[in-house]
Each structure stands twice: as C-alpha cells, then as structure tokens.
Amino acid sequence: MTNSLSIQKTDCGSIAHWNRRTLLKAAGVSGLCWLTPVAEMLARAAEKSPRGAPAKSVILLWLQGGPSQLETFDPHPGKYIAAGTKAIKTKLPGVLLAEGMEQTAEALDSAALVRSVVSREGDHERATYNVKTGYRPDPTLVHPSIGAVICHQLPVGMTEIPRHVSILPGTWPGRGGYLGDQYDAFKTFDPQGPIPDVQERVSKERFLERRKALQVVEQAFARGRLKGMEEHKTLQSTTIGQALKMMDSSQLKAFDVREESQSIRDQFGDTPFGRSCLAAVRLVEVGVRCVEVELSGWDSHANNHDIHKSQVKTLDPALAALLRTLKERGLFEQTLVLCGGEFGRTPKVNPAGGRDHWPHGFSVLLAGGGIRSGVVIGETDPDGGELKHPEEYELEKGKGIQVANLHATVLHALGIDASKELETPVGRPMALSKGTVIPSLLST
C-alpha cells in the first residue's frame, strides 16, 4: 500500500477484472478439467495470500441522517462555510479533519477520503437507498444493498451465522431486494444485550419435543401432496435448517463483546456504537461478509455544531479503534471499511443554526482491503458552490464522484465484476453496478 498523500487526476480507463490471480482462483474453485495440479496449487495459494488478494468482507459504518462534511471529514477553517468550525492536522501533510476527530486524524494515513461524492437524491429515504444500493429508487424494482450483493457473489464458507448483519438498525437497513429476502440483513442491537430470536423460549427438552412434533406434521403434510409442496420442502431444508444451525452455533459468541478485555472495549468507547464496532471486528473474524453498524442522529437542521460535537465524540474513538484492531488481528487487508451517510450538509448555516440537506458534495471514508492508503479525492467547494454531477466518471476540479462509482470500486476490491448482469425474478437483466471503478482508490 502507498502511505503518502495522493491527490490525482486519473483517466477513467477500464480495469480488467480477470487478472492472473483471479483467473487461477476461479479455475481452482470451479474444478475446470484443463486445470493442471501445478495451477491448482497456485490457485489455492492465491486464495490464501493476503497480499494483493481481494477483500473478503465489508464493514459499513452508516451515519444515518446526513453528517456534515464540514464538521467531520472536510473542514474549511476560516472560510465562511465553516461557520466557526475549527480543524486539526492529521498524519497526512496538508490534510485536515474537523476538531474532535483527533483519533481518526492519527489513523488517516491508513485510509482514503473521497470528499467530492455527489448524488441526485436529497430526501433521507431515497438518498439512503441510493448510497446503500448504488441505484436511485425505481418503482418497478427493489435493488439489493451492497451487503446483499457481496453475500450473493462471494462463497458461503464455514459461516453458520448470518453473513449479512445490521447492528443498531434504523428504518432502512440493508435489504436483499430482487435477490430475495434471504439476503436481508440480520438485525440485532447493542452487543451488551442478548441476540434477538436465537434462544429457545422453553426448556431444551421441550424445544426438542417441539422439533420432533414439527417433523410429524411435516410428514403428514407431505403425504397430502398439496400444491406448493416442493417449495415448502425447500423452505424446510434451507431457511429453517439454517436457523436451527445458527441457534446451536458457537459462532454466536462473536456478537458478545464481553469476551474482550476491558482495555479493548475502552478503546472503542462505552457506547452502543463503540461496542457494535468491536462486534463487527469479531463477526468478520468468523467469516461474516458484511456488517452494517448504524450511528443515527446526524440530521442537524438546527443546532448543527452542537449535534456534530456530540456525534463525533461517539464516532471518533470507535472508527479509529476499528481500523487499529483490524490491523492488530491481521484482518485489515481482507476487510474493506466504509464510513459515511446518505448526503452532506449545506455550506450555509440556516437561521436555526443548522445545516440542511446537501447531496452536491459530501465525504465518504474508505480503508482496508484493496483500498489505497493516504488518498484524498476532491473537496467541498470552499466558496459553497455545488459540485458538478458528471454523467460519466471524471476526476477533475469541480466535478463530483457518483455514488455508483464508489459501489463499482468496492465490488472490484472484493474481486467481484461490477458489470456482471443478474436476472431479476421477472427475467430483467440488471448489472450489479452501473458505475465505473475509480483507479486512484485502489491499492493495486
């Protein structure tokens, strides 16, 4: 990885998805007849190699409500758009973060900042849909969120618990969309509490008796040869079977942050969000593909500065500790971290001391697997203007980065061809992403 600051202008260009390592890996797992034993060994080595191998999981720190870029990742101290917000230096020369993000500032050389994200959605629900799926809302189709796509496209592995998890979910957690409800995020809450719906509500003995009784009913139902029996059998063998397997799995302990030392827990902060970020690390360790952790409360139409000062106190230690802990446990190169919300906040402060919705230039932090370190792309217009929304990918002053391009880049870092088309249930071909990979964000 490159650790020096890099603010570049890069031509779009295409990136070949099928590089040598990806080809060997795909051939190895598919068992193609022409694959020689030597090539098979190389493919297995590529599967295990952390250097240059695709990321395996995503942790999405979702800042619901629309955080102000000016009070977080893109301050402009001394400018009228700052409205008094102060800034601090970071590990990257010349790059500032808002005051209050001191721990993140120390870790910024391990991350990349895109400060020029643009979208056409200024409503919370529509913008959340847009950023989580890479598509604008469509009345004829529900698109899958990034977590659902990852779970659909990457191998199941040995994970016995849900591979798509949403902790502290709000109104719009990640959904499976046209991929099916089985790819919806499994919703859970503060890790210091119990996991919902995984404990028997009766004694173990009575629960086993109920399972036996269910089998008797199922056998009688099967003899009836009723319409839809095949679909019912599939439900029994997959959904219910997986649920029972999960209830008995030792991997459920990954949710329990109480197994960590007090010193580790203190680093993340004694908050539901901090504990959830620590749980996200533990879940990635057991093979969960996507963990979404929500920190709500960023909707600052009034008292913007006070709201952000409070929110940043929760975000800063948790984000910095997440990056640090992933490195310490050897998970950083295989885990891609995203941190952002549905849009930013207006350069102008309103009469109530708040900032309103602003999809015309906001910030997203990326770090970890496949992402280049020390990269900063774009900035909020210091004069408060709207960044241009390009129809195609362009990286130049005054132009923004489309949400779809971030999706394409994340999928590419995970070894997934973003242009791959799937069929919806009605036979409609739909690409995983309509965006274009951003080369300057990639570590290789």
C-alpha positions in Angstrom: 0.0 0.0 0.0 1.0 3.6 -0.6 1.2 5.6 2.6 1.9 9.1 1.1 -0.7 11.6 0.3 -2.0 11.3 -3.3 -4.4 13.8 -4.9 -4.6 12.8 -8.5 -6.3 13.3 -11.8 -6.8 9.9 -13.4 -8.3 9.0 -16.7 -11.2 6.6 -16.5 -9.8 3.7 -18.4 -11.1 0.1 -17.9 -9.7 -2.3 -15.3 -9.5 -5.9 -16.3 -11.4 -7.9 -13.7 -9.8 -11.2 -14.8 -6.2 -10.8 -13.6 -3.9 -13.8 -13.3 -4.7 -14.4 -9.6 -8.4 -14.1 -10.1 -8.4 -16.4 -13.1 -6.4 -19.1 -11.2 -8.6 -18.8 -8.2 -11.8 -19.1 -10.2 -10.4 -22.0 -12.1 -9.3 -23.7 -8.9 -12.7 -23.5 -7.2 -14.7 -24.4 -10.3 -12.7 -27.6 -11.0 -12.2 -27.0 -14.7 -10.9 -30.1 -16.4 -7.9 -28.3 -18.0 -6.5 -27.1 -14.7 -3.2 -28.8 -14.0 -2.1 -29.8 -10.5 0.5 -27.0 -10.5 -2.1 -24.4 -11.5 -4.4 -25.8 -8.8 -1.7 -25.2 -6.2 -1.2 -21.7 -7.4 -4.9 -21.0 -7.2 -5.0 -22.2 -3.6 -2.0 -20.0 -2.8 -3.8 -17.1 -4.4 -6.9 -17.8 -2.2 -4.8 -17.7 1.0 -2.4 -14.9 0.1 -3.2 -11.6 1.9 -1.0 -9.5 -0.4 -3.0 -8.4 -3.4 -5.8 -10.8 -2.8 -9.4 -9.5 -3.0 -11.1 -8.3 0.2 -13.5 -10.8 1.8 -15.7 -8.6 4.0 -17.1 -5.1 4.3 -17.8 -3.1 7.5 -20.1 -0.2 6.8 -20.3 2.5 9.4 -23.6 4.1 8.5 -24.1 7.7 9.7 -27.8 8.0 9.3 -29.3 11.5 8.9 -26.6 13.0 6.7 -23.4 14.1 8.5 -22.0 17.5 7.7 -18.8 17.1 5.7 -17.7 20.4 7.2 -17.8 19.2 10.8 -16.2 15.8 10.0 -14.0 14.9 7.1 -13.7 18.1 5.1 -13.5 21.3 7.2 -12.6 24.6 5.8 -11.4 26.6 8.8 -11.5 30.4 8.3 -14.0 30.2 5.4 -17.5 31.5 5.8 -18.8 27.9 5.1 -17.1 26.7 8.2 -19.2 28.9 10.4 -16.6 28.8 13.1 -15.8 25.1 12.9 -12.1 24.5 13.7 -9.8 21.9 12.2 -6.9 19.7 13.3 -3.9 18.3 11.5 -3.7 14.6 10.5 -1.0 12.1 9.7 -1.3 13.3 6.1 0.6 16.5 5.4 -1.8 19.3 4.5 -5.0 17.3 5.2 -7.3 18.5 8.0 -10.2 17.0 9.8 -12.7 18.8 12.0 -11.9 19.4 15.6 -12.9 16.5 17.8 -11.7 13.8 15.4 -8.2 13.6 16.9 -8.0 9.8 17.0 -9.2 9.4 13.4 -6.6 12.0 12.4 -3.9 9.8 13.8 -5.1 6.9 11.7 -5.9 8.7 8.5 -2.7 7.5 6.8 -4.4 4.1 6.7 -7.5 5.4 4.9 -8.7 7.2 1.8 -11.1 10.1 1.7 -13.5 10.9 -1.1 -14.6 14.4 -0.4 -16.5 15.0 -3.6 -19.3 12.4 -3.6 -22.4 13.7 -5.4 -25.9 12.3 -5.9 -29.3 13.5 -7.2 -31.2 12.5 -4.0 -31.9 14.9 -1.2 -34.6 13.0 0.6 -33.4 10.8 3.5 -35.1 7.6 2.4 -34.3 7.9 -1.3 -30.7 9.0 -0.6 -30.2 6.1 1.8 -31.5 3.7 -0.9 -29.1 5.3 -3.4 -26.0 5.1 -1.3 -26.7 1.6 0.0 -27.6 0.1 -3.4 -25.7 2.3 -5.9 -29.0 2.9 -7.7 -31.7 5.5 -7.5 -35.1 4.3 -6.3 -37.1 2.6 -9.1 -40.9 1.9 -8.6 -40.6 -1.3 -10.7 -37.7 -2.9 -8.8 -36.0 -3.1 -5.4 -32.2 -3.2 -5.8 -30.1 -5.2 -3.3 -27.9 -3.4 -0.9 -24.1 -3.7 -1.2 -24.1 -6.3 1.7 -26.7 -8.4 -0.1 -24.7 -8.3 -3.4 -21.5 -9.3 -1.5 -23.2 -12.3 0.2 -24.7 -13.4 -3.1 -21.5 -13.2 -5.0 -18.9 -14.5 -2.5 -18.6 -18.1 -1.2 -20.6 -19.1 1.9 -17.5 -20.7 3.5 -17.8 -22.1 7.0 -20.0 -19.4 8.5 -23.0 -20.7 10.4 -24.5 -17.4 11.4 -26.0 -14.8 9.0 -23.4 -13.4 6.6 -25.2 -10.0 6.3 -25.7 -8.3 9.7 -27.1 -4.9 10.7 -26.3 -3.7 14.2 -28.3 -0.9 15.7 -30.5 -0.8 12.6 -32.7 2.2 11.8 -35.6 2.4 9.4 -33.7 1.3 6.3 -31.2 -1.5 7.0 -29.7 -3.4 4.0 -32.1 -5.4 2.0 -31.9 -8.3 -0.4 -34.0 -6.7 -3.0 -34.6 -8.7 -6.1 -32.0 -11.3 -4.8 -34.6 -12.4 -2.2 -35.4 -11.8 1.5 -32.8 -14.4 2.5 -30.2 -11.7 1.7 -31.8 -9.1 4.0 -29.5 -8.0 6.9 -30.0 -9.9 10.2 -30.9 -7.2 12.6 -29.5 -7.0 16.1 -28.9 -4.4 18.7 -26.4 -3.2 21.4 -24.0 -6.1 21.8 -24.1 -5.9 25.6 -27.7 -7.3 25.3 -29.0 -10.6 24.1 -29.2 -11.5 20.4 -32.9 -11.5 19.3 -34.7 -14.7 18.3 -31.9 -17.2 18.7 -32.6 -18.5 22.2 -35.2 -21.2 23.0 -38.2 -19.7 24.9 -38.8 -23.0 26.6 -36.6 -25.7 28.2 -34.1 -27.6 26.0 -36.1 -30.8 26.4 -39.4 -29.2 25.5 -37.8 -27.5 22.5 -36.5 -30.8 21.2 -40.0 -32.3 21.6 -41.4 -29.5 19.6 -38.9 -30.1 16.8 -40.0 -33.8 16.8 -43.7 -32.8 16.6 -42.9 -30.5 13.7 -41.4 -33.4 11.8 -44.5 -35.5 12.3 -46.7 -32.6 11.0 -44.3 -32.2 8.0 -44.5 -35.9 7.1 -48.3 -35.8 7.2 -48.3 -32.6 5.2 -46.0 -34.3 2.6 -48.4 -37.2 2.2 -51.1 -34.9 1.3 -49.3 -33.9 -1.9 -50.6 -30.4 -1.7 -49.8 -27.7 -4.2 -46.5 -25.9 -3.4 -45.0 -28.9 -1.6 -41.7 -28.6 -3.3 -41.4 -25.0 -2.3 -42.3 -25.9 1.2 -39.6 -28.6 1.3 -37.0 -26.1 0.1 -38.1 -23.8 2.9 -37.8 -26.5 5.5 -34.3 -27.7 4.3 -32.8 -24.2 3.9 -34.4 -21.4 5.9 -35.5 -23.4 8.9 -32.5 -25.6 8.8 -30.1 -22.7 8.7 -32.0 -21.0 11.6 -31.6 -24.2 13.8 -28.0 -24.5 12.8 -27.4 -20.9 13.8 -29.0 -21.4 17.2 -26.6 -24.2 18.0 -23.5 -22.5 16.6 -20.6 -21.4 18.8 -20.0 -18.6 16.3 -22.8 -16.7 18.0 -20.2 -15.8 20.6 -18.8 -13.3 18.0 -21.7 -11.0 19.0 -20.7 -11.0 22.6 -18.1 -8.2 23.2 -17.9 -9.1 26.9 -15.4 -11.8 25.9 -13.0 -9.0 25.0 -10.7 -7.4 27.7 -11.8 -4.2 29.3 -8.9 -2.4 27.8 -10.0 -3.3 24.2 -13.6 -2.3 24.9 -12.5 1.0 26.3 -10.7 1.9 23.1 -14.0 1.7 21.1 -15.8 3.8 23.7 -18.5 2.9 26.2 -21.4 3.5 23.8 -23.7 1.2 21.8 -22.0 2.2 18.6 -18.5 1.6 20.0 -19.5 -1.9 21.2 -21.1 -2.6 17.8 -17.9 -1.7 16.0 -16.0 -4.1 18.2 -18.6 -6.7 17.5 -18.2 -6.0 13.7 -14.5 -7.0 14.0 -15.4 -10.2 15.8 -18.0 -11.1 13.2 -15.6 -10.6 10.3 -13.2 -12.9 12.2 -15.7 -15.8 11.8 -16.5 -15.0 8.1 -19.4 -12.7 8.1 -19.4 -10.9 4.7 -21.0 -7.6 5.6 -21.6 -5.8 8.9 -23.5 -2.6 8.9 -23.3 -0.5 12.1 -25.6 2.5 12.3 -24.9 5.7 14.2 -28.1 7.7 13.8 -28.8 11.3 14.9 -26.9 13.4 12.3 -30.0 15.3 11.0 -29.0 18.8 12.0 -31.5 21.3 10.7 -31.0 23.2 13.9 -28.0 23.4 16.3 -25.8 21.8 13.8 -22.5 22.4 15.6 -23.7 21.1 19.0 -25.2 18.0 17.4 -22.0 17.2 15.5 -19.8 17.8 18.5 -21.8 15.2 20.4 -21.9 12.7 17.5 -18.2 13.0 16.8 -17.4 12.1 20.4 -19.0 8.7 19.7 -17.7 8.2 16.1 -14.1 9.2 16.5 -12.8 6.6 19.1 -14.9 3.8 17.5 -13.7 4.5 14.0 -10.0 4.8 15.0 -10.2 1.7 17.2 -11.9 -0.3 14.4 -9.0 0.4 11.9 -6.4 -0.2 14.6 -7.9 -3.5 15.8 -8.4 -4.9 12.3 -4.7 -4.3 11.7 -3.7 -5.9 15.0 -5.7 -9.0 14.2 -4.5 -9.4 10.7 -7.9 -8.6 9.2 -7.2 -5.2 7.7 -6.2 -6.4 4.2 -9.2 -8.6 3.9 -11.8 -6.2 5.3 -13.0 -3.1 3.5 -14.3 -0.3 5.8 -16.7 2.3 4.6 -17.9 5.3 6.7 -20.4 7.8 5.5 -24.1 8.8 5.3 -26.7 9.5 2.7 -25.7 13.0 1.9 -23.9 16.0 3.4 -25.0 19.4 4.8 -25.3 22.8 3.2 -22.4 25.2 3.2 -24.7 27.9 4.5 -26.0 27.8 8.1 -29.7 28.5 8.4 -31.4 30.9 10.9 -31.9 28.0 13.3 -28.1 27.4 13.4 -28.5 24.2 11.4 -27.4 22.9 8.0 -29.8 21.4 5.6 -29.6 18.5 3.1 -26.8 18.7 0.6 -26.1 15.9 -2.0 -23.9 18.2 -4.1 -20.6 17.3 -2.5 -20.1 15.2 0.6 -17.5 12.8 2.1 -17.0 9.1 2.4 -14.0 7.4 4.2 -12.7 4.1 2.9 -10.0 1.9 4.3 -8.6 -1.7 4.3 -8.8 -4.4 1.7 -7.9 -3.3 -1.8 -8.1 0.5 -0.9 -5.1 2.7 -1.3 -3.9 4.4 1.8 -3.3 8.2 2.1 -5.5 9.2 -0.9 -7.7 12.3 -0.8 -10.0 12.9 -3.8 -11.7 16.3 -4.2 -13.1 18.7 -1.6 -16.2 20.7 -0.8 -16.2 23.9 -2.8 -14.6 26.5 -0.4 -17.0 29.1 -1.9 -20.0 27.0 -1.1 -21.0 26.0 -4.7 -22.4 22.7 -5.9 -20.0 20.2 -7.4 -21.0 19.2 -10.9 -22.7 15.8 -11.3 -20.9 14.1 -14.2 -22.7 11.7 -16.4 -19.5 9.6 -16.6 -16.6 9.1 -14.4 -14.2 12.1 -14.4 -11.7 13.2 -11.8 -11.0 16.9 -12.1 -11.5 20.0 -10.1 -15.1 21.0 -9.6 -16.6 17.6 -10.6 -18.0 15.1 -8.2 -17.8 11.3 -7.8 -21.0 9.5 -8.4 -22.3 7.1 -5.8 -22.4 4.3 -8.4 -18.6 4.7 -8.9 -18.0 4.0 -5.2 -20.0 0.8 -5.5 -18.1 -0.3 -8.6 -14.8 0.3 -6.8 -15.9 -1.6 -3.7 -17.1 -4.6 -5.7 -13.8 -4.6 -7.7 -11.8 -4.6 -4.4 -13.8 -7.7 -3.4 -13.0 -9.4 -6.6 -16.5 -9.0 -8.0 -17.1 -7.9 -11.6 -19.4 -4.8 -11.1 -20.6 -5.0 -14.7 -21.9 -8.6 -14.2 -25.6 -8.9 -15.0 -28.1 -10.9 -13.0 -31.7 -11.7 -13.9 -34.4 -10.4 -11.7 -37.4 -12.7 -10.9 -39.2 -11.4 -13.9 -36.2 -12.0 -16.2 -34.9 -8.5 -16.4 -31.1 -8.3 -16.8 -29.6 -6.0 -14.2 -25.9 -5.1 -13.7 -24.5 -5.3 -10.1 -23.4 -1.7 -10.6 -23.7 0.9 -13.4 -20.7 2.7 -12.0 -17.1 2.8 -13.1 -14.1 1.8 -11.0 -12.1 4.7 -9.6 -8.5 3.6 -10.3 -6.8 6.1 -7.9 -8.7 4.5 -4.9 -7.2 1.0 -5.5 -4.0 -0.2 -3.9 -3.0 -2.2 -6.9 
